Amino acid sequence: METTQRLRVNEPSKEALHFRKIVWAFFEKNGRNALPWRHTFSPYHILVSEIMLQQTQVQRVIPYYWKFLKKFPTVQRLANAPLSDVLKVWQGLGYNRRAQKLHRAAEEIVGHYRGSFPKTAEQIALLPGVGLYTAHAVAAFAFNRDGVFIETNIRTAIIHHFFGDKEDVPDEQIMEVLEQVLPKGKAREWYSALMDYGASLKRSGISHNARSRTYTKQSPFTGSLREARGAILRELALGAASPARLVDLLGAPRRAQMRTALRALFAEGLVKKEGGNYALPD
């Protein structure tokens, strides 16, 4: 789970200043500067990356990021595209509702803001499907706006350094630490550094998210409703299909689950009825 709050002004403690030195030193030597979204200030491109990175590993996102921006290089192109085209390009990345939300956000930027991307986290958060975490991340990385927000790597770094062996750490306390450690006016670089540092801790076997009060373990993909939904959308990317065909995609034992997935996809507007068949929406 990702969290954010409004920034308050506090003088950094000695411990906070020491932590900054550790993170900056790590970033100078080991920063993931090759990540493509680190080389743009485009709020649209950064929004695409942030939506894709939700619950998905960085290396898996990179090829989809390039593929998506090749097809939809501007927010106007995305807004004017049918949702079916967006879902087809998204195929294989998973969590297809993210594509739908991104499409709706693009429509709002073009329709309400006349193509001019909103610049504050509060305005960005009003976009359809864009939560407070994503809004603050885009504001930081695109516009270098100070703010406080948490994602999994940030949470790991803060718990590791500031909470010892404490269990059930609430995000409110992590936020208070983040207010202390944030170097004002350097949000873009700082959050890149902090995320990279936290990711490095996790790769080394140090992950403290289970000690977070908001921690929720992700369920396995195989056999899940997510797998069923993905199978239906992959099939419909090839063309319209009958309900019987879709329900049988994963075999007889999972027909009830496939029916549930199909009903949910229809209710969410991710599929439409076309005569007696189902298809991707226009």
C-alpha positions, -999 to +999 in steps of 0.1 A: +000+000+000+012+035-008+006+065+014+009+103+013+002+134+033+007+172+032+042+183+040+049+201+073+081+221+079+105+206+105+141+211+112+160+178+104+175+160+134+211+147+135+198+112+128+179+125+097+210+143+084+230+111+089+204+091+070+205+116+041+243+111+038+238+074+036+212+076+009+231+102-011+263+082-010+245+051-021+228+069-050+260+085-062+276+051-066+247+028-074+218+049-086+196+034-113+202+063-136+195+043-167+158+040-160+140+057-189+116+077-167+147+093-150+155+111-182+123+130-187+105+158-170+073+151-190+045+147-165+026+125-189+056+101-194+061+100-156+024+093-150+026+064-174+057+050-156+041+054-122+008+037-132+028+008-147+051+004-117+022-002-093+026-038-081+050-046-110+088-050-110+109-023-127+126-045-152+093-059-164+079-024-168+107-010-190+098-027-224+061-019-218+069+017-211+087+021-244+060+002-263+032+023-248+049+056-255+057+046-290+019+040-296+007+069-275+036+095-274+014+123-261-014+126-237-036+138-266-029+107-286-038+085-256-070+105-249-082+102-285-075+065-288-102+039-282-098+020-250-096-012-270-063+000-285-050+009-250-058-025-236-041-043-265-009-024-259-011-031-222-016-069-227+009-089-207+016-063-180-014-072-159-038-053-137-056-040-168-077-016-148-046+006-146-047+010-184-084+021-181-076+046-154-046+060-173-069+064-204-095+082-183-069+105-168-057+114-203-092+122-214-096+145-183-063+163-190-073+169-226-109+177-220-108+197-187-073+210-187-071+215-225-040+193-227-020+212-201-010+188-173-019+200-138+012+209-118+003+204-081-003+171-063-037+183-052-047+189-088-032+157-102-050+137-075-083+149-089-076+131-122-098+099-126-080+069-111-050+088-099-045+084-062-026+106-038+006+086-039+008+087-077-001+124-077+027+133-052+052+111-072+044+128-105+046+162-088+080+153-073+095+137-104+081+160-131+079+193-112+104+188-083+076+197-058+083+188-022+058+164-006+057+133+015+047+099+002+054+062+007+058+032-015+073-002-007+110+006-011+107+039+008+089+021+036+117-006+038+144+021+040+127+041+068+117+011+089+152-003+086+170+028+098+145+044+122+124+017+138+148-009+151+129-041+159+096-024+163+066-043+149+033-029+135+048+004+124+021+029+113+025+049+082+019+081+102+052+076+120+070+068+088+056+101+074+070+120+103+104+107+096+101+114+059+093+151+067+126+152+086+148+136+060+134+153+029+159+179+016+138+208+005+139+217-031+154+183-042+123+161-042+130+146-077+165+135-070+158+126-033+129+102-040+149+086-068+177+080-044+155+068-016+136+043-038+169+030-052+183+026-017+153+008-004+152-015-035+189-024-028+180-033+008+153-056-004+176-073-030+201-079-002+174-098+018+163-069+040+126-062+037+107-047+066+073-042+050+059-071+070+066-049+100+044-022+086+008-019+099-004-014+063+014-045+049-007-069+028+009-099+012+000-102-025-018-134-033-004-159-059-012-152-095-017-188-106-053-198-100-064-162-091-092-141-104-064-118-118-053-147-140-088-153-151-094-117-160-061-115-179-070-146-199-103-131-210-087-098-221-059-116-240-085-136-259-106-105-267-075-087-280-077-112-309-113-103-316-148-108-303-156-142-286-187-160-273-193-163-236-189-201-239-155-197-254-144-172-227-157-193-198-138-224-211-104-207-216-089-221-184-107-254-184-139-268-169-128-266-132-125-228-134-157-220-153-174-205-123-144-182-117-143-172-154-180-163-152-172-141-122-143-125-140-164-118-171-192-102-151-167-080-133-149-069-165-182-060-181-193-040-150-160-021-150-163-012-187-133-033-197-154-055-220-186-048-239-214-070-253-215-072-291-246-091-301-243-125-285-205-121-280-181-100-259-155-076-272-131-050-261-147-015-256-144+012-282 
